Amino acid sequence: MTTNTFTRAAEYLDAAREMADSGRPTLARLLAEEASARTASPEDAARILAEFPGGTLRSED
């Protein structure tokens, strides 16, 4: 079994696109939110979230 450890926004974004393509929109949105959070540019972060529409799925604990 291969374990993926993501550390960069691009890795989360790639995974989000894979999940969207495979019919997993909720997981895609969560990964996109993480990619957005790891992006320095507010414009790029907004663009990422726009690609995966929906409200936030993160819980704020």
Number of C-alpha atoms within 10 A of each C-alpha: 3 4 5 7 8 11 10 12 21 15 15 22 20 15 18 27 20 15 17 16 11 10 11 13 18 16 17 23 26 18 23 28 25 19 25 23 16 15 17 10 11 11 10 13 19 14 12 22 21 11 12 19 12 11 9 11 11 10 5 4 3
